Amino acid sequence: RKPIEEVAKAKWEAPLRKLAEVKVGCRCCVVGTLFKRMQLRPSILKEVSEKQGQPVLPDPERFISDDDSLILEDETQRVPLAGNLPVDVAVTGTVIALLGMESTAGTFEVE
């Protein structure tokens, strides 16, 4: 995490903030771990349902959908992401630095 913070400070002339310190309309840099919310991701509940003899929906052919979204989390909180960030290539667990600002909708708008 520290090396990523150092690169972000050198690359962008914006203050580095924790997610809890981000203010609406104030441009800043944040560092955190990506979480990709995948609507079609397999669930452990399917395995439990099979063991209990309950009907189970078939597995989809793809696990990626247009409804997938990204969330950034740090030690203080989690924030949904919006803006210039390709959801289809993002991977859960990636530590990343982002430049942007909080919107009035409560998302972090990535530049």
TILOTI-137670 format. One line per 8 residues: number of its first residue (from 1); their letters; for each residue x, y, z of C-alpha. Coordinates in steps of 0.2 Angstrom, whole numbers, plus 5000, padded with zeros to 4 digits. Each point is the difference from the previous one (the first is absolute). Last residue first. Layout:
BEGIN
NUM = a = X Y Z  ...
//
This chain:
BEGIN
111 = eveftgat = 4943 5054 4933  4992 4988 5013  4983 5006 5008  5000 4994 5017  4981 4996 5004  4989 5008 5013  4987 5007 4988  5007 5018 5003
103 = semgllai = 5016 4994 4992  5016 4997 5009  5016 5005 4990  5013 4993 4988  5017 4992 4999  5001 4981 5004  5014 4990 5008  4998 4981 4999
95 = vtgtvavd = 5002 4984 5010  4993 4986 4990  4990 4988 5011  4985 4998 4988  5005 5001 4982  4996 5014 4988  4999 4996 4981  4981 5001 4998
87 = vplngalp = 4998 5014 5011  5010 5013 4990  5003 5015 5011  4996 5018 4993  4985 5004 5011  4992 4992 5014  5006 4991 5016  4990 4994 5015
79 = vrqtedel = 5008 5005 5017  5006 4989 5014  5006 5006 5017  5015 5004 5012  5014 4988 4997  4998 5001 4981  4986 4994 4988  4996 5004 4982
71 = ilsdddsi = 4985 4993 4992  4997 4995 4982  4984 4995 4991  4993 4985 4990  4983 5003 4993  5006 4999 4981  5004 4982 5004  5016 4989 5002
63 = frepdplv = 4998 4982 5007  4997 4992 4983  4991 4984 4995  4989 5001 5015  4999 4986 5013  4983 4992 5000  4987 5005 5014  4998 4988 5014
55 = pqgqkesv = 4985 4990 5007  5002 4995 5018  5007 4983 5005  5008 5006 5016  5018 4997 4993  4995 5009 4984  4994 5015 5009  5017 5001 5010
47 = eklisprl = 5010 4999 4984  4990 5014 4992  5001 5010 5016  5019 5000 4998  4997 5012 4985  5006 5001 4983  5003 5018 4993  4986 5006 4989
39 = qmrkfltg = 4997 5017 5008  5018 5004 5002  5005 5013 5012  5018 5004 4997  5010 5005 5015  5015 5011 4998  5012 5003 5014  5005 5018 5005
31 = vvccrcgv = 5009 5016 4996  4992 5016 4998  5005 5016 4990  4991 5017 5001  4989 5012 4991  4987 5008 5012  4982 5000 4994  4993 4990 5014
23 = kvealkrl = 5013 4997 5014  5012 4985 5002  5006 4998 5018  4991 4983 5003  5008 4993 4984  5017 5004 5007  5008 5015 4991  5015 5003 4988
15 = paewkaka = 5000 5018 4995  5001 5004 4982  5015 5004 4988  4999 4983 4992  5015 4989 4995  5012 5002 5014  4987 4998 5014  4992 4985 4991
7 = veeipkr = 5017 4992 4998  5003 5002 5019  4983 4994 5004  5003 4984 4990  5016 4997 5008  4992 5001 5017  4986 4988 4996
//
